[in-house]
Amino acid sequence: MSDVLTISQVNELNYEDFIGRFGNVIEHCSICAAAVWRFRPFHDIRHLHQAICSFVDLLPNTGKEGVLRLHPDLAGRLAELGSLTQESSAEQKAAGLDTMTPEEKQLLKDTNSKYRDKFGFPFVICARQNKKEAILKGIVERLEHSAAEELNIGIEEVKKICMLRLLSIVPDEK
Ligand SMILES: NC(=O)N[C@H]1NC(=O)NC1=O
């Protein structure tokens, strides 16, 4: 199978192959792809994205928190151990998180811990749409929010990450 797919090829995938290709468009959360397979045929990649987002939106808050918890910290332990998923590793690199100074790294680590202590889930941001400076600024600002606000913002970021992961598998035909 080629690296990228057309939407017609997506619509022809059996369940196992669909999960094989889309199981990680939401980090470590293959249930999102499993839940939407029944909605084939998809008109285009946006339609598939919409189906996944609707499934996520229907989760209770505990489920949404769970989705956030499945995300690795940016420049955290898993990154240091080289144990990130391929997708997450590429995204963190795209943001320049692999080229942070020791001071920037420590600041992000400390702020990530504060964030997790306050909200009970990790700070999630679409790394492909933000450079390291914006991420460091963003986390400090978002620490001031309420848990309800952060749950919403975090889930919206997950949806952006999902769209970019989908587009890397099924480039936009327009
Ligand atoms: N914590 C966090 O935001 N992680 C994610 N963000 C992103 O773009 N990829 C991730 O794994």
The ligand as a MOL file (V3000), in Angstrom:
LIG
                    3D

  0  0  0     0  0            999 V3000
M  V30 BEGIN CTAB
M  V30 COUNTS 11 11 0 0 0
M  V30 BEGIN ATOM
M  V30 1 N 1.2090 17.4220 25.0850 0
M  V30 2 C 0.9620 17.6260 23.7800 0
M  V30 3 O 0.4720 18.6610 23.3640 0
M  V30 4 N 1.2900 16.6210 22.9470 0
M  V30 5 C 1.0080 16.6380 21.5880 0
M  V30 6 N 0.9130 17.8130 20.8080 0
M  V30 7 C 1.2300 17.4930 19.5330 0
M  V30 8 O 1.1870 18.2590 18.5730 0
M  V30 9 N 1.6180 16.1890 19.4770 0
M  V30 10 C 1.5750 15.6360 20.7120 0
M  V30 11 O 1.9040 14.5100 21.0640 0
M  V30 END ATOM
M  V30 BEGIN BOND
M  V30 1 1 1 2
M  V30 2 2 2 3
M  V30 3 1 2 4
M  V30 4 1 4 5
M  V30 5 1 5 6
M  V30 6 1 5 10
M  V30 7 1 6 7
M  V30 8 2 7 8
M  V30 9 1 7 9
M  V30 10 1 9 10
M  V30 11 2 10 11
M  V30 END BOND
M  V30 END CTAB
M  END
